[in-house]
């Protein structure tokens, strides 16, 4: 078994690698959308009405599915799925009584 100091260093290295991967994740956390203290999607959710927010998510699903074969291929389909998953989560959260 590794000494505690080496285990801690190994754990920190994994955290650093995960942070680096998140910084370069063009689907789930694009760096150009995470410059402030919150991500753009969170800002949109807080500023828009539920109808506007849902419409924005649907618009992005359509955009990414429509351009997939002309621009970024599978990455665009993953982005479409991300917005669809976000929309579903949002709607489920809205349907759940507080």
N, C-alpha and C positions, 0 to 999 in steps of 0.2 A: 504494500500500500504506500502511496506517495505521502510525504510529510504534509502537514496542514498548509504550510506556506506555498508549496508547489501545487496543491489542489486548488487553493484560492487563486493563484496565478493562472492556472489552466481555466478555471471558471471565468475569470475576468477576460481572458483571451477569447473565450466563446462569446461573451457578451459583446466584446468589441467587434468580433466578426459579424455577429447578428446586427449590430448597429450599422456596420459598413454595408451589409447586404440590404438593410432597410433603406439606406441612403441611395442605393443604386437600383431600387425596385421601381421600375417604370410603370408597373401596373397598380400596385397597392399603395405606394407612397412615393409618387414622383417628386424629385427634389424641388422642382419649380412650384409645387403646390404646398410645400411644407416650410416656407421661409419664416413665417411668423410663429406665434405661440400656439396657433391651432391650424389645422388643415383647411383648405379652401372649402371643401365639402361641408365641414362643420360650421363654418361661417355662413354658408348658403342656407343650411338647415335652420340656423338661428334667425336669419333675416327674412326668409321667405315664408309665405303662407304654406300650409300643407299642400294645397293644390299646385302652387308654383313649384315647390320643391319636387313633388312627384313628377310634374311635367318636365323639369330639368333632368331628372334621372332618366325618364323615358326617352327624352331627346338624345341623351348621350348613348343610350343603348342602341337606338336607331342609327346614330352617326357612326359608331364603331363597327356595327354589323355591316352597314352599307359600304364602308370604305375598306374593309378587311382585305379584299383581293387586290386592291389598287395601291395600298400604302404599307401597312405593317403586318399583314397576315395574321398569324395566330395571336400575336400580342394584342391586336385590336379586338379580337374575340374575347380575350381574357379581360380587357378593359370593359367591354360590353357586359360580361358576366359580373364584374365587380360592381357596376352601376345597378344591374338588376338585383344582385344580392343586397345592395345597400337599400334599394327601394323596398324590397320584401321585408327587410329588418325594420325599416321605418314604418311601414304599414302595420306590421305585427305589433310594434311598440305603441302605435296609435290606437290599435284595437284593444289593447290590454288596459283595463281600468287601473287607475293609480291607487 
